[in-house]
Amino acid sequence: MSEPSPACTECGQPVPVPSDATPGELVICDHCGVELEVVSIQPLTLAIFEEEEK
């Protein structure tokens, strides 16, 4: 049984996350296009990806 897709932190729509995703991996919200980072796997948590300035 698969876990429900987590909600996008920007628009609230479900975001499909691969079952083999790892923390730090990026996924794109199909609804609003925002780039999200997998923060943790248990529980599956996403956060808006903010590129670090060098």
PyMOL CGO cylinders between C-alpha atoms (Angstrom):
from pymol import cmd
from pymol.cgo import CYLINDER

trace = [
    CYLINDER, 0.00, 0.00, 0.00, 1.46, 3.36, -1.01, 0.3, 1, 1, 1, 1, 1, 1,
    CYLINDER, 1.46, 3.36, -1.01, 1.42, 6.48, 1.12, 0.3, 1, 1, 1, 1, 1, 1,
    CYLINDER, 1.42, 6.48, 1.12, -0.82, 9.34, 0.00, 0.3, 1, 1, 1, 1, 1, 1,
    CYLINDER, -0.82, 9.34, 0.00, 1.02, 12.07, -1.91, 0.3, 1, 1, 1, 1, 1, 1,
    CYLINDER, 1.02, 12.07, -1.91, 2.08, 14.97, 0.30, 0.3, 1, 1, 1, 1, 1, 1,
    CYLINDER, 2.08, 14.97, 0.30, 0.53, 18.36, -0.38, 0.3, 1, 1, 1, 1, 1, 1,
    CYLINDER, 0.53, 18.36, -0.38, 2.45, 21.12, -2.13, 0.3, 1, 1, 1, 1, 1, 1,
    CYLINDER, 2.45, 21.12, -2.13, 3.44, 23.75, 0.44, 0.3, 1, 1, 1, 1, 1, 1,
    CYLINDER, 3.44, 23.75, 0.44, 2.66, 26.47, -2.14, 0.3, 1, 1, 1, 1, 1, 1,
    CYLINDER, 2.66, 26.47, -2.14, -0.72, 25.48, -3.61, 0.3, 1, 1, 1, 1, 1, 1,
    CYLINDER, -0.72, 25.48, -3.61, -1.92, 22.55, -1.47, 0.3, 1, 1, 1, 1, 1, 1,
    CYLINDER, -1.92, 22.55, -1.47, -2.33, 20.10, -4.35, 0.3, 1, 1, 1, 1, 1, 1,
    CYLINDER, -2.33, 20.10, -4.35, -0.99, 16.52, -4.04, 0.3, 1, 1, 1, 1, 1, 1,
    CYLINDER, -0.99, 16.52, -4.04, 2.59, 16.12, -5.31, 0.3, 1, 1, 1, 1, 1, 1,
    CYLINDER, 2.59, 16.12, -5.31, 3.65, 12.72, -6.67, 0.3, 1, 1, 1, 1, 1, 1,
    CYLINDER, 3.65, 12.72, -6.67, 6.90, 11.61, -5.03, 0.3, 1, 1, 1, 1, 1, 1,
    CYLINDER, 6.90, 11.61, -5.03, 8.79, 8.54, -6.30, 0.3, 1, 1, 1, 1, 1, 1,
    CYLINDER, 8.79, 8.54, -6.30, 8.77, 5.61, -3.88, 0.3, 1, 1, 1, 1, 1, 1,
    CYLINDER, 8.77, 5.61, -3.88, 12.58, 5.56, -3.95, 0.3, 1, 1, 1, 1, 1, 1,
    CYLINDER, 12.58, 5.56, -3.95, 12.96, 9.29, -3.20, 0.3, 1, 1, 1, 1, 1, 1,
    CYLINDER, 12.96, 9.29, -3.20, 15.72, 10.33, -0.80, 0.3, 1, 1, 1, 1, 1, 1,
    CYLINDER, 15.72, 10.33, -0.80, 16.11, 13.43, 1.39, 0.3, 1, 1, 1, 1, 1, 1,
    CYLINDER, 16.11, 13.43, 1.39, 17.50, 16.29, -0.68, 0.3, 1, 1, 1, 1, 1, 1,
    CYLINDER, 17.50, 16.29, -0.68, 15.83, 15.07, -3.89, 0.3, 1, 1, 1, 1, 1, 1,
    CYLINDER, 15.83, 15.07, -3.89, 13.82, 17.64, -5.83, 0.3, 1, 1, 1, 1, 1, 1,
    CYLINDER, 13.82, 17.64, -5.83, 10.29, 17.15, -7.16, 0.3, 1, 1, 1, 1, 1, 1,
    CYLINDER, 10.29, 17.15, -7.16, 8.11, 19.54, -9.17, 0.3, 1, 1, 1, 1, 1, 1,
    CYLINDER, 8.11, 19.54, -9.17, 4.48, 20.31, -8.35, 0.3, 1, 1, 1, 1, 1, 1,
    CYLINDER, 4.48, 20.31, -8.35, 2.46, 19.45, -11.48, 0.3, 1, 1, 1, 1, 1, 1,
    CYLINDER, 2.46, 19.45, -11.48, -0.16, 22.03, -10.52, 0.3, 1, 1, 1, 1, 1, 1,
    CYLINDER, -0.16, 22.03, -10.52, 1.80, 25.23, -9.83, 0.3, 1, 1, 1, 1, 1, 1,
    CYLINDER, 1.80, 25.23, -9.83, 5.31, 24.30, -11.01, 0.3, 1, 1, 1, 1, 1, 1,
    CYLINDER, 5.31, 24.30, -11.01, 7.13, 25.11, -7.77, 0.3, 1, 1, 1, 1, 1, 1,
    CYLINDER, 7.13, 25.11, -7.77, 10.31, 23.15, -7.03, 0.3, 1, 1, 1, 1, 1, 1,
    CYLINDER, 10.31, 23.15, -7.03, 10.07, 21.18, -3.78, 0.3, 1, 1, 1, 1, 1, 1,
    CYLINDER, 10.07, 21.18, -3.78, 12.77, 19.39, -1.81, 0.3, 1, 1, 1, 1, 1, 1,
    CYLINDER, 12.77, 19.39, -1.81, 12.18, 16.09, -0.01, 0.3, 1, 1, 1, 1, 1, 1,
    CYLINDER, 12.18, 16.09, -0.01, 13.06, 17.00, 3.59, 0.3, 1, 1, 1, 1, 1, 1,
    CYLINDER, 13.06, 17.00, 3.59, 12.36, 13.62, 5.19, 0.3, 1, 1, 1, 1, 1, 1,
    CYLINDER, 12.36, 13.62, 5.19, 11.00, 10.21, 4.26, 0.3, 1, 1, 1, 1, 1, 1,
    CYLINDER, 11.00, 10.21, 4.26, 9.34, 9.13, 7.54, 0.3, 1, 1, 1, 1, 1, 1,
    CYLINDER, 9.34, 9.13, 7.54, 7.07, 11.05, 7.59, 0.3, 1, 1, 1, 1, 1, 1,
    CYLINDER, 7.07, 11.05, 7.59, 7.26, 12.16, 3.94, 0.3, 1, 1, 1, 1, 1, 1,
    CYLINDER, 7.26, 12.16, 3.94, 7.81, 15.92, 4.17, 0.3, 1, 1, 1, 1, 1, 1,
    CYLINDER, 7.81, 15.92, 4.17, 8.34, 18.49, 1.43, 0.3, 1, 1, 1, 1, 1, 1,
    CYLINDER, 8.34, 18.49, 1.43, 9.57, 22.09, 1.58, 0.3, 1, 1, 1, 1, 1, 1,
    CYLINDER, 9.57, 22.09, 1.58, 9.98, 24.78, -1.05, 0.3, 1, 1, 1, 1, 1, 1,
    CYLINDER, 9.98, 24.78, -1.05, 13.47, 24.45, -2.52, 0.3, 1, 1, 1, 1, 1, 1,
    CYLINDER, 13.47, 24.45, -2.52, 15.55, 27.57, -2.09, 0.3, 1, 1, 1, 1, 1, 1,
    CYLINDER, 15.55, 27.57, -2.09, 18.86, 27.51, -3.90, 0.3, 1, 1, 1, 1, 1, 1,
    CYLINDER, 18.86, 27.51, -3.90, 21.71, 28.54, -1.64, 0.3, 1, 1, 1, 1, 1, 1,
    CYLINDER, 21.71, 28.54, -1.64, 23.57, 31.65, -2.77, 0.3, 1, 1, 1, 1, 1, 1,
    CYLINDER, 23.57, 31.65, -2.77, 27.31, 31.19, -3.13, 0.3, 1, 1, 1, 1, 1, 1,
]
cmd.load_cgo(trace, "trace")
